[in-house]
């Protein structure tokens, strides 16, 4: 007996709605975030301005006047030099708080070697205030050993280069804090040793200022002054 065979067809069941995953995209919150992004730089503008104006700045030093009282070179019994020089230095406080400085140091040198130092008393500068300080540097028979050759050569030319360096240190009264500040200045001038006059002064703002003074040994005048400034 032949068996009856019935053909059967198979197909995938339809998807179950309960297995579907719906993804819901929330509305773009960009407008709200955009408002915060715009407000942030605007809030930093007054803060940046306050930091710019109230950030501590070093004091400003400037030589406003020279007064050469005397300069003389002795060749016997030893090579020595006499100098009497008065400098008027302006110390300016660029900050919006008071500045207390300990002292003002002024050194005099020749070709990079220090010859003498003068020290003035300290003081207090009000906010954005200035003070003019007279400092006198005197050398009496200072013996020149290392640069004797150059001194004799400059003496023969009638112009002796000198270096002046100034430095001031102090503290800035910033609310409840004391911020240490300092400034240095160097300047160069030319001095005629015959008539003792300063013939040239050149200033250049720098953190450090060097001063070369050429002194004419015949008429005792300052013939050249090269200055650069910084603090």
Helices and strands as residue ranges (DSSP letters): G 17-19, H 30-54, E 60-74, E 80-92, E 99-110, E 113-120, E 123-125, E 130-143, H 148-157, E 162-174, E 177-192, E 198-201, E 212-215, E 221-229
